Amino acid sequence: MKNADPLTILTVIVGLGLLLVLGRFAVTGELSEGLLGVMATIIGGLVTALSNRKKDKDKDGGADGS
């Protein structure tokens, strides 16, 4: 990943974590509701951060500053 910013890396890590949680559910049939709640909160924060970043780029005329 040549030009990966921290938000993209964090999004990939959270996505892999969500896949692990769903994979565990598929194998064992047990769903940890506490862990699922934490994942939902993190995903909500990521969606908010990504949408704010998109708005900022639109205000700047699409310039990414690099």
Backbone hydrogen bonds, N-H to C=O, Kabsch-Sander energy under -0.5 kcal/mol:
donor,donor_aa,acceptor,acceptor_aa,energy
4,A,1,M,-0.7
8,T,5,D,-0.5
9,I,5,D,-1.9
10,L,6,P,-2.6
11,T,7,L,-2.0
12,V,8,T,-2.1
13,I,9,I,-2.3
14,V,10,L,-2.5
15,G,11,T,-2.3
16,L,12,V,-2.4
17,G,13,I,-2.2
18,L,14,V,-2.4
19,L,15,G,-2.1
20,L,16,L,-2.1
21,V,17,G,-2.2
22,L,18,L,-2.5
23,G,19,L,-2.5
24,R,20,L,-2.4
25,F,21,V,-1.9
26,A,22,L,-2.2
27,V,23,G,-2.0
28,T,24,R,-2.9
29,G,24,R,-0.6
29,G,25,F,-1.6
32,S,30,E,-0.6
33,E,31,L,-0.9
36,L,32,S,-2.3
37,G,33,E,-2.1
38,V,34,G,-1.9
39,M,35,L,-2.4
40,A,36,L,-2.3
41,T,37,G,-2.0
42,I,38,V,-2.3
43,I,39,M,-2.6
44,G,40,A,-2.2
45,G,41,T,-2.1
46,L,42,I,-2.3
47,V,43,I,-2.5
48,T,44,G,-2.1
49,A,45,G,-2.5
50,L,46,L,-2.8
51,S,47,V,-2.3
52,N,48,T,-2.3
53,R,49,A,-2.1
54,K,50,L,-1.9
55,K,51,S,-2.1
56,D,52,N,-2.3
57,K,53,R,-2.0
58,D,54,K,-2.0
59,K,55,K,-2.1
60,D,56,D,-1.6
61,G,58,D,-1.0
62,G,57,K,-3.6
